[in-house]
Amino acid sequence: MTVRTEVPRTTRRARPAGRRPAPSPLPAGEDFAPAPSPDGRRVAFLSDRAGTPGVWVHEVGAGAAVALPTGTEPVLRVSWSPDGQWLACVIAPGGAPRTELWVLRPDGTGRRQVAGFGRRSATMSGWLPGGAVLAVTETGERGTAVLIDAGTGHRRVLAEGDLLTLLDVTPDAGTALLRRGPRNARWLELLDVATGDRRRLLPDTGRGSTDQGWFGPDATSVLARTDAFSELAALVRVDLTRPERTPARLAGRPDAELEHAAASADGRRAALLWNTYGGRSEVSLFDLASGVQRAVAAPGEVLDDAVFAAGGDLLCLTAQGPVQPREVWLVDPTSGALRPLRPDTGDARTGGGGVAPQLVDLRARDGLPLSGWLYRPAGPGPWPTAISLHGGPEAQERPSYNPLFQALVARGVAVFAPNVRGSSGFGRSFVAADNLAGRYGAIADVAACADHLVDSGVARPGQLGCLGRSYGGYLVLSVLVNFPGLFAAGVAECGISDFHTFFAGTEPWIAAAAVSKYGDPVRDAELLRDLSPMTHLDRLDVPVLLIHGANDTNVPAGESAQVAQALAARDVPYGHLVLAGEGHDFLGRDNAEAARTATTAWLTRHLAATTTAVG
């Protein structure tokens, strides 16, 4: 068989330099990650309506949103200080994982960097009550927990250690709550700031992970989201006044996992975001004193970014759905009443178009229950079909807003977005099912999805493609080399191609945290070699599009480049798209659209070409 090689081409798209332009009414972009002022009268939020995520401020119930001068680099998070005097912003220069922390006044003045200098990355956990002192974690070779005064820039280092994150600090800054450990195996520690003594907060169950925690009222307790004591994550409380410190279960459900908990500033109320089967969200307000939990109507199928105003009389969150871009919504904690921050939400911004997906259940080849979301084109099937694989792997495919899926469906390509083993949202055991050698099962799960799509009449043999980003990009390459002939084409975005080069090239803290999921690069070297797509790349003989951010230091761009080089040497059709000004996540709207356009064109072209060849 003669294989035509497509000339590899690197396309670089840079963001416009200079000031952020005025917002254009079309397209409107997405709004997300709200940060209310302490009095609840204004809400800062992130929006990409000007092309790159930046900070905007909207007065509740009046006027239009105003952009703040945060520079041309993308902003990942914004938070309003309890005294109302400062906004703190996490910035991603070049879109890369090494982030910086900047502060500025709500009127846009006084902007300056306070953390994340050099090769260190900065994240913020929040503010100490009442003032303008930030709890920050800086990560480099090791993690550093530090308090930073937004006004003076004064720094106070609390602790250093491997895989360390500062979660909370008591009002007197005498005790800090730290999170330690690698992915899916984290625990909490209490730090006595004066002595440096640390002690583990929860009993070591040898399973599960505790990812979120904060001090309760008067700092006499700690509340935590954990799955160390149950299959589905729940909310527990530890009474610090009792010597045994046995965790008490406060809120949990047999049919849903606690995804996130947001506490009010006084620590007496929490908003609980529940992840129900398949990934739809529910939200409830929980009174920590009485234990009463009250459901609130959800303004979208998937909710995120819940945060209270410091006064506690306003809850903000981000909502989205398959045809609903991310939007900021406001909740009255007393009545549960909902209202959008902006009036032009929902159908008013999207036109109400698009396809709603169907939740599908199936079985893996070893009998493990799996599920996924199926997006069907108009008309009768079977159709050319693409299996889309999410990143993580501890992420979840949910009925969220995905323009790529809608673009493919509009071109007559069905999309099936499964949650293979290792995905979150289905309990502790499912998340851990792909650890180390369990990854072979995750790769086989993709083949089981392909079998199901053909057997159920959705897909036609020879017209199946696969796509994915990050870990999903790794899975794309893995299924193509492990199941030759099953797929007609693939798109791998920011995917690992060789675990040896990944561990050598990624950020040190990312490598250290990944050992629990993938394996140790020394102890498990043979396993990682066999699981690496590059080891078996001679089996890959279908067209593959490789997309990567030029500044990616999470999964370095060389992971895609070495695949492109190997395919070129074997005369296998491929494309190679490198996006300038982007890291692991494509944050610029123009670059994200370039990736979507290239993916849609690649799959529709090669699946259609396969149709001609077989018919």
C-alpha positions as CSV (number, residue, x, y, z in Angstrom):
1,M,0.0,0.0,0.0
2,T,1.3,3.4,-0.9
3,V,1.0,6.0,1.9
4,R,1.0,9.6,1.0
5,T,2.8,11.8,3.5
6,E,1.4,15.2,4.3
7,V,4.1,17.8,4.6
8,P,4.6,18.7,8.2
9,R,3.8,22.3,8.9
10,T,4.2,24.3,12.0
11,T,1.8,27.2,12.4
12,R,2.4,29.8,15.0
13,R,-0.3,32.2,16.0
14,A,0.7,35.0,18.3
15,R,-1.6,37.2,20.4
16,P,-1.8,40.9,19.5
17,A,0.6,43.0,21.5
18,G,-0.3,46.1,23.4
19,R,-3.5,47.1,25.3
20,R,-6.5,44.7,25.4
21,P,-9.0,46.0,22.8
22,A,-12.5,47.0,23.7
23,P,-15.0,44.1,23.8
24,S,-16.8,43.2,20.7
25,P,-20.4,42.2,20.9
26,L,-19.9,39.2,18.6
27,P,-18.7,36.8,19.8
28,A,-19.5,37.5,23.5
29,G,-17.0,35.1,25.0
30,E,-17.4,33.3,28.3
31,D,-17.5,34.7,31.9
32,F,-16.2,32.6,34.8
33,A,-14.3,32.4,38.1
34,P,-16.3,35.2,40.0
35,A,-14.9,37.1,43.0
36,P,-17.4,39.2,44.8
37,S,-16.5,42.3,46.7
38,P,-16.9,42.0,50.5
39,D,-20.2,44.0,50.5
40,G,-21.5,42.0,47.5
41,R,-22.2,45.1,45.4
42,R,-19.6,44.3,42.8
43,V,-18.3,41.1,41.2
44,A,-14.9,40.7,39.6
45,F,-14.7,37.8,37.2
46,L,-12.7,36.5,34.3
47,S,-13.8,36.8,30.7
48,D,-12.2,36.0,27.4
49,R,-14.5,38.4,25.5
50,A,-11.4,40.5,24.5
51,G,-9.6,37.4,23.2
52,T,-7.6,36.4,26.3
53,P,-8.9,35.8,29.9
54,G,-8.7,39.0,31.8
55,V,-10.3,40.6,34.8
56,W,-13.6,42.5,34.5
57,V,-15.7,44.1,37.2
58,H,-19.5,44.4,37.1
59,E,-21.7,46.3,39.5
60,V,-24.5,44.0,40.6
61,G,-27.8,45.0,39.0
62,A,-26.5,48.0,37.1
63,G,-24.3,49.2,34.3
64,A,-21.9,47.2,32.1
65,A,-18.8,45.3,32.9
66,V,-15.5,47.2,32.9
67,A,-12.1,45.6,32.0
68,L,-9.2,46.2,34.4
69,P,-5.6,46.7,33.1
70,T,-4.1,43.3,34.0
71,G,-1.8,43.2,31.0
72,T,-1.8,41.0,27.9
73,E,-1.0,37.7,29.6
74,P,-3.9,35.4,30.5
75,V,-5.4,35.5,34.0
76,L,-6.4,32.2,35.7
77,R,-7.9,33.4,38.9
78,V,-9.0,36.6,40.7
79,S,-9.9,37.1,44.3
80,W,-11.1,40.2,46.3
81,S,-9.5,41.0,49.6
82,P,-11.8,41.0,52.7
83,D,-11.0,44.7,53.3
84,G,-12.2,45.5,49.8
85,Q,-8.9,47.3,48.9
86,W,-7.2,44.8,46.6
87,L,-7.7,42.2,43.9
88,A,-5.2,39.4,43.6
89,C,-4.7,37.8,40.2
90,V,-2.9,34.6,39.1
91,I,-1.3,35.3,35.8
92,A,0.1,32.6,33.3
93,P,2.9,34.3,31.3
94,G,2.8,32.7,27.8
95,G,0.0,30.4,29.0
96,A,2.6,28.3,30.8
97,P,2.1,26.4,34.1
98,R,4.6,28.7,35.9
99,T,2.2,31.3,37.2
100,E,2.7,34.6,38.9
101,L,0.7,36.4,41.5
102,W,-0.1,40.1,41.0
103,V,-2.2,42.5,43.0
104,L,-4.0,45.7,42.0
105,R,-6.6,48.1,43.3
106,P,-10.2,47.6,42.2
107,D,-9.9,50.8,40.1
108,G,-7.0,49.3,38.2
109,T,-4.2,51.2,39.9
110,G,-1.3,50.0,42.0
111,R,-0.6,46.8,39.9
112,R,2.5,44.9,40.9
113,Q,3.8,41.4,41.2
114,V,4.1,39.9,44.7
115,A,4.9,36.1,44.1
116,G,6.0,33.6,41.5
117,F,9.3,35.2,40.6
118,G,11.9,33.4,38.4
119,R,11.3,29.7,37.9
120,R,8.8,29.5,40.8
121,S,5.0,29.1,40.3
122,A,2.5,30.9,42.6
123,T,-1.0,29.9,43.6
124,M,-3.2,31.5,46.2
125,S,-5.5,29.8,48.7
126,G,-7.2,32.9,49.9
127,W,-7.0,35.8,52.3
128,L,-6.7,36.0,56.1
129,P,-9.9,37.4,57.6
130,G,-10.6,41.1,57.6
131,G,-7.5,42.5,56.0
132,A,-5.3,42.1,52.9
133,V,-2.9,39.3,53.7
134,L,-2.7,36.5,51.2
135,A,-2.1,32.8,51.9
136,V,0.1,31.7,49.0
137,T,2.0,28.6,47.8
138,E,5.1,29.0,45.7
139,T,6.3,25.8,43.9
140,G,9.8,25.1,42.5
141,E,12.0,22.3,43.5
142,R,10.0,22.3,46.7
143,G,6.8,24.0,47.9
144,T,6.9,27.1,50.1
145,A,3.9,28.2,52.2
146,V,4.0,32.0,52.6
147,L,1.9,34.9,53.8
148,I,2.1,38.1,51.7
149,D,0.7,41.5,52.6
150,A,-0.9,42.9,49.4
151,G,-0.2,46.5,50.5
152,T,3.4,46.3,51.6
153,G,4.6,43.1,49.8
154,H,6.0,41.8,53.1
155,R,6.5,38.0,53.1
156,R,6.4,35.6,55.9
157,V,7.5,32.0,55.2
158,L,5.5,29.5,57.2
159,A,6.9,26.2,55.9
160,E,8.8,24.4,53.1
161,G,8.5,20.8,51.9
162,D,7.9,18.5,49.0
163,L,4.5,18.4,47.4
164,L,3.2,21.0,49.8
165,T,0.2,23.3,49.4
166,L,-1.0,25.9,51.9
167,L,-4.8,25.6,52.3
168,D,-5.7,27.9,55.2
169,V,-4.4,29.8,58.2
170,T,-6.0,30.7,61.5
171,P,-6.8,34.4,62.0
172,D,-3.9,34.8,64.4
173,A,-1.6,33.1,61.9
174,G,-0.6,30.7,64.6
175,T,-1.6,27.5,62.9
176,A,-1.6,26.6,59.2
177,L,-3.4,23.9,57.4
178,L,-1.2,22.2,54.8
179,R,-1.9,19.6,52.1
180,R,0.8,17.1,51.3
181,G,1.4,14.2,48.9
182,P,1.0,13.1,45.3
183,R,-2.1,12.9,43.1
184,N,-4.9,10.8,44.6
185,A,-2.9,10.2,47.8
186,R,-3.0,13.5,49.6
187,W,-3.4,14.2,53.3
188,L,-3.7,17.2,55.6
189,E,-1.3,18.4,58.2
190,L,-1.5,21.0,61.0
191,L,1.5,23.3,61.3
192,D,2.4,25.1,64.5
193,V,3.9,28.2,63.0
194,A,5.9,29.2,66.1
195,T,7.6,25.8,66.6
196,G,7.4,24.3,63.1
197,D,5.9,21.1,64.4
198,R,3.6,19.3,62.0
199,R,1.1,16.5,62.7
200,R,-1.2,14.6,60.4
201,L,-4.8,15.6,60.8
202,L,-6.8,12.6,59.7
203,P,-6.0,8.9,60.3
204,D,-4.0,7.2,57.5
205,T,-6.5,4.8,55.9
206,G,-4.1,3.8,53.2
207,R,-6.5,4.7,50.5
208,G,-8.2,7.8,49.0
209,S,-7.2,11.4,49.1
210,T,-8.0,14.6,51.0
211,D,-7.8,17.5,48.6
212,Q,-9.7,20.4,50.3
213,G,-9.8,21.7,53.8
214,W,-10.3,24.9,55.9
215,F,-10.6,26.0,59.5
216,G,-14.1,26.2,61.0
217,P,-15.4,28.9,63.3
218,D,-13.0,30.1,66.0
219,A,-10.4,27.7,64.5
220,T,-11.6,24.9,66.8
221,S,-12.2,22.5,64.0
222,V,-11.2,21.6,60.5
223,L,-13.6,20.7,57.7
224,A,-12.4,18.7,54.8
225,R,-13.5,17.2,51.5
226,T,-12.2,13.6,51.4
227,D,-12.8,10.1,50.0
228,A,-10.5,8.5,52.5
229,F,-13.4,7.2,54.5
230,S,-16.0,6.5,51.8
231,E,-16.1,5.5,48.2
232,L,-17.6,8.9,47.2
233,A,-16.1,12.1,48.5
234,A,-17.9,13.6,51.5
235,L,-17.6,16.5,53.9
236,V,-16.1,15.7,57.3
237,R,-15.2,17.7,60.4
238,V,-12.4,17.2,62.9
239,D,-12.9,18.7,66.4
240,L,-9.5,20.1,67.4
241,T,-10.4,20.4,71.0
242,R,-10.7,16.7,71.4
243,P,-7.5,14.5,71.7
244,E,-8.8,11.6,69.6
245,R,-9.7,13.9,66.7
246,T,-12.0,11.3,65.0
247,P,-13.5,12.7,61.8
248,A,-17.3,13.2,61.9
249,R,-19.2,12.9,58.6
250,L,-21.2,16.0,58.0
251,A,-22.5,15.7,54.5
252,G,-22.4,12.8,52.0
253,R,-24.6,11.1,49.4
254,P,-24.8,7.6,48.2
255,D,-25.7,8.8,44.7
256,A,-23.3,11.8,44.3
257,E,-19.8,12.8,45.0
258,L,-19.0,16.1,46.8
259,E,-16.9,17.9,44.2
260,H,-16.3,21.2,46.0
261,A,-17.3,23.0,49.2
262,A,-17.1,26.8,49.6
263,A,-17.4,28.2,53.1
264,S,-18.7,31.6,54.1
265,A,-16.2,34.0,55.7
266,D,-17.7,33.4,59.2
267,G,-17.3,29.6,58.6
268,R,-21.0,28.9,59.5
269,R,-22.4,28.2,56.1
270,A,-21.1,26.2,53.1
271,A,-22.1,25.8,49.5
272,L,-21.8,22.2,48.4
273,L,-21.4,21.3,44.8
274,W,-22.5,17.7,44.1
275,N,-21.4,15.7,41.1
276,T,-24.2,13.3,40.2
277,Y,-23.9,10.2,38.0
278,G,-22.6,11.2,34.6
279,G,-21.4,14.6,35.7
280,R,-24.4,16.8,36.1
281,S,-24.2,19.2,39.0
282,E,-26.4,19.9,42.0
283,V,-25.9,22.6,44.6
284,S,-27.0,22.9,48.2
285,L,-26.5,25.3,51.1
286,F,-25.4,23.7,54.3
287,D,-25.8,25.2,57.8
288,L,-22.8,23.9,59.7
289,A,-24.3,24.7,63.1
290,S,-27.6,22.9,62.6
291,G,-26.6,20.4,59.9
292,V,-29.5,21.4,57.8
293,Q,-28.9,21.1,54.0
294,R,-31.1,22.9,51.5
295,A,-31.1,22.3,47.8
296,V,-30.9,25.3,45.4
297,A,-31.9,25.3,41.8
298,A,-29.0,24.9,39.4
299,P,-28.7,27.5,36.7
300,G,-26.8,25.1,34.4
301,E,-25.9,21.4,34.0
302,V,-22.3,21.9,35.3
303,L,-21.4,24.3,38.1
304,D,-18.0,25.5,39.3
305,D,-16.2,28.3,41.1
306,A,-18.6,28.7,44.0
307,V,-17.6,31.6,46.3
308,F,-19.3,33.7,49.0
309,A,-18.9,37.4,49.4
310,A,-17.1,38.2,52.7
311,G,-20.4,39.4,54.2
312,G,-22.0,36.0,53.5
313,D,-25.1,37.4,51.9
314,L,-24.2,36.6,48.3
315,L,-23.0,33.4,46.6
316,C,-21.5,33.5,43.2
317,L,-20.8,30.5,40.9
318,T,-20.1,29.6,37.2
319,A,-22.7,27.6,35.3
320,Q,-22.5,26.0,31.8
321,G,-24.2,23.4,29.7
322,P,-23.8,21.8,26.2
323,V,-25.3,24.8,24.5
324,Q,-24.7,27.3,27.4
325,P,-21.3,29.0,27.6
326,R,-19.8,29.7,31.0
327,E,-21.7,32.4,32.8
328,V,-21.6,33.9,36.3
329,W,-24.7,33.5,38.4
330,L,-25.7,35.0,41.7
331,V,-27.5,33.1,44.5
332,D,-29.3,34.7,47.5
333,P,-28.2,32.3,50.3
334,T,-31.4,33.1,52.3
335,S,-34.0,32.6,49.7
336,G,-32.1,30.5,47.1
337,A,-33.2,33.0,44.4
338,L,-31.0,33.0,41.3
339,R,-30.1,35.7,38.9
340,P,-27.4,36.1,36.2
341,L,-24.7,38.7,36.7
342,R,-25.2,39.8,33.1
343,P,-28.6,40.0,31.5
344,D,-27.4,38.6,28.1
345,T,-27.0,35.0,29.3
346,G,-28.0,31.6,27.9
347,D,-30.0,31.6,24.6
348,A,-29.6,35.4,24.3
349,R,-25.8,34.9,23.7
350,T,-25.8,31.5,21.9
351,G,-29.0,31.6,19.9
352,G,-30.1,28.4,21.5
353,G,-28.4,26.3,18.9
354,G,-26.5,23.1,19.3
355,V,-27.0,19.4,20.2
356,A,-27.7,18.1,23.7
357,P,-25.9,14.8,24.4
358,Q,-27.3,11.5,25.6
359,L,-25.7,9.6,28.5
360,V,-24.8,6.1,27.4
361,D,-23.8,3.1,29.6
362,L,-21.6,0.3,28.4
363,R,-19.2,-2.3,29.7
364,A,-15.4,-2.5,29.4
365,R,-13.8,-5.7,28.0
366,D,-13.2,-6.9,31.6
367,G,-16.8,-6.1,32.6
368,L,-16.2,-2.8,34.4
369,P,-19.1,-0.4,34.0
370,L,-18.3,2.6,31.8
371,S,-20.3,5.6,30.6
372,G,-20.1,8.5,28.2
373,W,-21.9,11.3,26.5
374,L,-23.0,10.8,22.9
375,Y,-23.6,13.7,20.5
376,R,-25.6,12.7,17.4
377,P,-25.8,14.6,14.1
378,A,-29.2,15.0,12.4
379,G,-30.6,12.2,10.4
380,P,-30.2,8.5,10.6
381,G,-27.0,6.7,11.6
382,P,-24.5,5.2,11.4
383,W,-22.2,8.2,11.1
384,P,-18.5,8.9,10.9
385,T,-17.7,9.0,14.7
386,A,-15.0,10.5,16.8
387,I,-14.2,9.2,20.4
388,S,-13.1,12.2,22.5
389,L,-10.8,11.5,25.5
390,H,-10.5,14.0,28.3
391,G,-7.4,14.9,30.1
392,G,-6.3,14.3,33.7
393,P,-6.7,11.3,33.9
394,E,-8.5,12.4,37.1
395,A,-10.9,14.6,35.2
396,Q,-14.4,13.8,33.9
397,E,-16.3,14.2,30.7
398,R,-19.4,16.2,31.6
399,P,-22.3,17.9,29.7
400,S,-20.4,21.2,29.6
401,Y,-19.9,23.7,26.8
402,N,-17.7,22.3,24.1
403,P,-17.7,24.2,20.8
404,L,-15.5,21.4,19.2
405,F,-18.2,18.8,19.7
406,Q,-20.8,21.0,18.2
407,A,-18.6,21.8,15.2
408,L,-18.0,18.2,14.5
409,V,-21.7,17.3,14.9
410,A,-22.6,20.1,12.5
411,R,-20.2,18.5,9.9
412,G,-22.0,15.2,10.3
413,V,-19.6,13.5,12.7
414,A,-21.0,11.9,15.8
415,V,-18.9,12.4,19.0
416,F,-18.7,10.0,21.9
417,A,-17.0,11.4,25.0
418,P,-16.5,8.5,27.5
419,N,-15.2,8.4,31.0
420,V,-12.7,5.5,31.0
421,R,-11.2,4.1,34.2
422,G,-9.2,6.7,36.0
423,S,-11.8,9.4,35.5
424,S,-13.1,11.3,38.5
425,G,-16.8,11.6,39.6
426,F,-17.4,7.8,40.0
427,G,-15.7,7.1,43.3
428,R,-12.4,6.4,44.8
429,S,-11.9,2.9,43.3
430,F,-12.7,4.1,39.7
431,V,-10.2,6.9,39.9
432,A,-7.4,4.5,41.1
433,A,-8.3,1.8,38.6
434,D,-5.8,3.0,36.0
435,N,-2.8,3.5,38.4
436,L,0.4,2.0,37.2
437,A,-0.3,-1.3,35.2
438,G,-4.0,-0.5,35.4
439,R,-3.3,1.9,32.5
440,Y,-3.5,-1.1,30.2
441,G,-7.2,-1.4,31.2
442,A,-7.8,2.3,30.4
443,I,-6.3,1.9,26.9
444,A,-8.5,-1.2,26.4
445,D,-11.6,0.8,27.6
446,V,-11.2,3.0,24.5
447,A,-11.4,0.0,22.3
448,A,-14.5,-1.2,24.2
449,C,-16.1,2.2,23.4
450,A,-15.3,1.7,19.7
451,D,-16.9,-1.8,19.8
452,H,-20.0,-0.4,21.5
453,L,-20.4,2.3,19.0
454,V,-20.2,-0.1,16.1
455,D,-22.5,-2.7,17.7
456,S,-25.1,-0.2,18.6
457,G,-25.3,1.3,15.1
458,V,-23.8,4.7,15.9
459,A,-20.6,4.2,14.0
460,R,-19.6,2.3,10.8
461,P,-16.4,0.2,10.8
462,G,-13.7,2.1,9.1
463,Q,-15.1,5.5,10.0
464,L,-14.0,5.8,13.6
465,G,-11.6,8.5,14.7
466,C,-10.2,9.5,18.1
467,L,-9.1,12.8,19.6
468,G,-7.9,14.0,23.0
469,R,-5.8,16.5,24.8
470,S,-3.3,16.2,27.6
471,Y,-3.7,12.7,29.1
472,G,-6.4,12.2,26.4
473,G,-3.7,12.9,23.8
474,Y,-1.6,10.2,25.4
475,L,-4.6,7.8,25.1
476,V,-5.1,8.7,21.4
477,L,-1.5,7.7,20.6
478,S,-1.8,4.6,22.9
479,V,-4.9,3.2,21.3
480,L,-3.5,3.8,17.8
481,V,-0.4,1.7,18.5
482,N,-2.2,-0.9,20.6
483,F,-5.2,-1.4,18.4
484,P,-4.0,-0.9,14.8
485,G,-6.8,-1.0,12.2
486,L,-9.5,0.1,14.8
487,F,-9.3,3.8,14.0
488,A,-9.0,5.7,10.7
489,A,-7.4,8.9,12.1
490,G,-6.4,10.6,15.3
491,V,-5.8,14.0,16.8
492,A,-3.5,14.2,19.8
493,E,-3.3,17.5,21.6
494,C,-0.5,18.2,24.2
495,G,-0.2,14.4,24.8
496,I,2.6,12.4,26.5
497,S,4.3,10.2,23.9
498,D,7.2,8.8,26.0
499,F,7.2,8.7,29.8
500,H,10.9,8.8,30.0
501,T,11.1,12.1,28.1
502,F,8.0,13.4,29.9
503,F,9.5,12.9,33.4
504,A,12.8,14.4,32.3
505,G,11.2,17.5,30.7
506,T,8.2,18.4,32.8
507,E,8.2,20.7,35.9
508,P,9.8,19.0,38.9
509,W,6.7,19.3,41.0
510,I,4.5,17.9,38.3
511,A,6.8,14.9,37.9
512,A,6.9,14.3,41.7
513,A,3.1,14.4,41.9
514,A,2.6,12.1,38.9
515,V,4.5,9.1,40.2
516,S,1.5,7.8,42.1
517,K,-0.5,7.7,38.9
518,Y,1.9,6.7,36.2
519,G,4.8,5.0,38.1
520,D,8.3,5.8,39.2
521,P,10.6,6.6,36.3
522,V,13.4,4.5,37.9
523,R,11.5,1.7,39.8
524,D,8.9,1.3,37.1
525,A,11.1,2.0,34.1
526,E,10.1,-1.1,32.2
527,L,6.4,-0.6,32.7
528,L,6.6,3.0,31.6
529,R,8.7,2.1,28.6
530,D,6.0,-0.4,27.5
531,L,3.2,2.0,28.2
532,S,4.9,4.7,26.1
533,P,3.4,5.1,22.6
534,M,6.9,5.9,21.2
535,T,8.0,2.4,22.0
536,H,5.4,0.9,19.6
537,L,5.1,3.8,17.1
538,D,6.0,1.5,14.2
539,R,2.4,0.1,14.6
540,L,0.8,3.5,13.9
541,D,-0.1,3.8,10.2
542,V,-3.1,6.2,10.1
543,P,-3.2,10.0,9.7
544,V,-2.5,11.8,13.0
545,L,-2.7,15.5,13.7
546,L,-0.4,16.7,16.6
547,I,-1.2,20.0,18.3
548,H,0.8,21.6,21.1
549,G,1.4,24.8,22.8
550,A,4.9,26.2,22.2
551,N,5.3,27.2,25.9
552,D,4.0,24.0,27.5
553,T,6.2,23.0,30.4
554,N,3.6,20.5,31.8
555,V,3.8,18.2,28.8
556,P,6.7,19.7,26.9
557,A,6.2,20.4,23.2
558,G,8.9,17.9,22.4
559,E,6.4,15.1,23.2
560,S,4.6,15.9,20.0
561,A,7.7,16.8,18.0
562,Q,9.3,13.4,18.5
563,V,6.1,11.7,17.2
564,A,6.1,14.0,14.1
565,Q,9.7,13.2,13.4
566,A,9.2,9.5,13.7
567,L,6.1,9.5,11.5
568,A,7.9,11.6,8.9
569,A,10.7,9.1,8.8
570,R,8.2,6.3,8.1
571,D,6.2,8.3,5.5
572,V,3.0,8.2,7.6
573,P,0.5,11.1,7.0
574,Y,0.6,13.6,9.8
575,G,0.1,17.2,10.7
576,H,1.9,19.2,13.3
577,L,0.4,22.5,14.7
578,V,2.4,24.5,17.3
579,L,0.6,27.4,18.8
580,A,2.8,30.3,19.9
581,G,2.0,32.1,23.2
582,E,0.3,29.1,24.6
583,G,1.2,26.6,27.3
584,H,-0.7,23.4,28.2
585,D,-4.1,25.0,28.0
586,F,-5.0,27.1,25.0
587,L,-6.2,30.3,26.8
588,G,-6.3,32.7,23.8
589,R,-9.6,32.5,22.0
590,D,-7.9,32.8,18.6
591,N,-5.5,29.9,19.3
592,A,-8.3,27.8,20.8
593,E,-10.3,28.4,17.6
594,A,-7.3,27.5,15.4
595,A,-7.0,24.2,17.2
596,R,-10.7,23.5,16.9
597,T,-10.7,24.3,13.2
598,A,-7.7,22.1,12.5
599,T,-9.2,19.2,14.5
600,T,-12.6,19.5,12.8
601,A,-11.0,19.7,9.3
602,W,-8.7,16.8,10.0
603,L,-11.3,14.4,11.2
604,T,-14.0,15.2,8.7
605,R,-11.5,14.9,5.9
606,H,-9.9,11.6,6.9
607,L,-13.1,9.9,8.0
608,A,-14.7,11.0,4.7
609,A,-11.7,9.7,2.8
610,T,-12.1,6.4,4.5
611,T,-15.8,6.3,3.5
612,T,-14.7,6.7,-0.1
613,A,-12.1,4.0,0.2
614,V,-14.4,1.4,1.7
615,G,-17.4,2.2,-0.4
